[in-house]
Amino acid sequence: MFGHSLAPNDNHVLRCIAAGGVSNLLVGLYGNPDSKANREAIGNADSLAALRERLRGDRWPLAIKYYDAESAHVWDAP
């Protein structure tokens, strides 16, 4: 899924990710990683990983990997 903001209005989707079997979550950060929006995204991703641990235990961790969203051209047509 591309373009998700990890915002509270989509908590129902985030809970499905936390309860599911996806092992890696890629989170794109746009601009300065220390910006308010990026700090919120990082905090929300960390909370999602913690929820996964509470729901599924440490046998099924959710690995969070961050990337520079400016360098990913997922919307470019081939």
C-alpha positions in Angstrom: 0.0 0.0 0.0 1.5 3.4 -1.0 0.3 6.7 0.2 -0.9 5.8 3.7 -0.3 8.4 6.3 -0.5 6.2 9.4 -3.0 8.7 10.8 -5.6 7.9 13.5 -8.5 8.1 11.0 -7.2 4.8 9.5 -6.7 2.9 12.8 -9.0 0.1 11.5 -6.5 -0.6 8.7 -3.5 -0.3 11.1 -5.1 -2.7 13.5 -5.4 -5.2 10.7 -1.7 -4.8 9.9 -0.8 -5.3 13.5 -2.9 -8.4 13.8 -1.9 -9.8 10.5 1.1 -11.7 9.2 3.0 -9.0 7.3 6.6 -9.1 8.6 7.9 -5.8 7.1 6.5 -2.3 6.9 8.2 0.3 4.8 7.6 3.8 5.9 8.4 6.7 3.6 9.6 9.9 5.2 9.4 13.0 3.1 11.9 15.8 3.7 13.6 16.3 7.1 13.2 13.2 9.2 13.0 15.5 12.3 10.0 17.4 10.9 6.8 17.3 13.0 5.0 15.2 10.3 7.8 12.7 10.1 8.2 12.4 13.9 4.5 11.6 14.0 4.8 9.0 11.3 7.7 7.4 13.1 5.9 7.4 16.4 2.8 5.9 14.8 4.9 3.2 13.1 6.6 2.4 16.5 3.2 2.2 18.1 2.1 -0.2 15.4 5.1 -2.5 16.0 4.3 -2.4 19.8 0.7 -3.3 19.1 1.9 -6.2 17.0 4.0 -7.5 19.9 1.1 -7.2 22.3 -1.3 -9.0 19.9 1.1 -11.7 18.5 4.0 -11.9 20.9 7.6 -11.7 20.1 7.5 -14.7 17.7 5.9 -12.5 14.9 7.6 -9.1 15.1 6.8 -6.3 12.7 10.0 -4.8 11.3 9.8 -1.1 10.4 12.1 0.2 7.7 12.2 3.8 6.8 13.1 5.2 3.3 13.4 8.6 1.7 10.0 9.1 0.0 11.5 11.6 -2.5 13.7 8.9 -3.9 10.9 6.3 -4.5 9.1 6.8 -7.8 6.2 4.5 -7.2 3.7 6.7 -9.1 5.8 7.0 -12.3 4.4 5.1 -15.2 6.8 2.6 -16.9 
